């Protein structure tokens, strides 16, 4: 198979999109006394520290990160508007736990309900938004589970939109870190809402339950959670000098200690790691022979910027290897997946990124198809 590989690709670099093992570091990883946790580099997707990453746990109000993701998606598609008025149902009004104190029968704008979920962790606001989008909470939950499947959150299942305890309502530190990452990346403008420190509705002012917003200068989101069965939970994000991290903690013993642990993880991450862009979106990294097309070669690259998490003081060396389709035939659409790049370390694949067609190529004319038929005949025989 004919390949032209851009020389920039054939170099060694630190890994992306993998979970580091503690024994790979020349320094100690923080000892976090929680049920599970994950520290993730948002831009690269690398989990740089963790404990019981795939242990199924109760998400409590961290469920609302998924709920808000679908709300933002509905806003983006213009299915709903922030200016919409939502009539508060009896079910929403009767929700127990944290609330923004909406009143049954009253009309509340979507923008207010969103802030009621983010700042006040309103179970009532969560149900009201779900009903506005899907008609009822139950159908919205099917949308949440579909979202989890699309994101590859294989160990996550939802039974409600607020995080009320249910034996079949669970997630993991890994899945919740990925969900938080996606919300930050997919809705950067909406994510700015999560830094709001207090909110007033119905003449009741409530402080944001995420105390990192006032105690850690680099933090700017995202959500707390707590039930007696789940313990104290937190998904938090902070950014320093271009490196953004997400810290997810489940099952901490107290509210105070979850914030202490998050600060510890952030300090560990910022002290030892840095994120750099390594490949640019839509930049050609390879050209591959295409058969029966109007052109002879197709440009291949990434459909997103590729970031790498580097150890500041001792980078692990990685070898990239292209795995293209054995035979690419026209027509090929823009952004069609054409294979992967594996990142190798110590004779093992530690990460994989998909590569895509950077242009559309239609089927060639009769002359081109005949020429390729003959050429392919001699190659295969």
C-alpha angles and dihedrals in degrees: 000000000000117000135172109199118196107237093231089072096057098076136097123256146154120285131266133203099015138116112244119221117228093238092060091071127084087217138053123272115226116267104236115190097210136110091255141336143182133200110200133184103227099207098046099029091229117148100217098182136009151147127214088352095177099037110126110240139169108266098203110185093348080085086079091070087069091043091053092046090061091044090054090046090053090050092048092053089046091237085131134014132220086236093059116117116227120204108223112236126215089248093056092045092051095053113128128216123038113009143171088217102242115174127235113260094014121123115235126182119244091238090059093048090051092054089045089059096043101042104023097029088228115195087190092054091048093056092044091054092046091051091048092053103035106019093245139020094251094061091044088056089057087054090051092052091048088052091051090052093049091051093049093245092154096171098048128096129168130209099170141011100242105049100253110166117274128154090230094048109090148131139173136242090252095050094045091049090052091047090051090048091052093050091051094046100039097044108028094158093049090047089066087073090070093070093065107120100201141005135199124211129161088004090299117120117201129183122232107263090222099093091183087080089072101028105043118049097208097050120101106163173280138151145314129208138188141170129155090251098043098042120211114332134183142180109191134171132201135173131207126174094338097315114111121192134188119208117197119188128181129188102012115169097236142007092250095052095051090059091045090053092048091053090048092052093046092050090048091050098046092044096053108026140052132187123223133176108247106172126025124228113262094008113139112248098164143009120214134192112257121199127222091004132133086243128045099224135033127214115237131195146116125306090213138036111274116222127192128209108222129195103235096222107024119024118201112231119238133186117212119215127188120226106189127175110275091236127015116198130188139282096062121172127218111273092014110156109249101175141296144277114231120205111215130202125172091351092305132106106240100171142008134202126190119237125209146198109268094202140028117252121192127208112281128241124271093273093053093046092048092048092050092046091056094043092049091048092059093044093053094043 
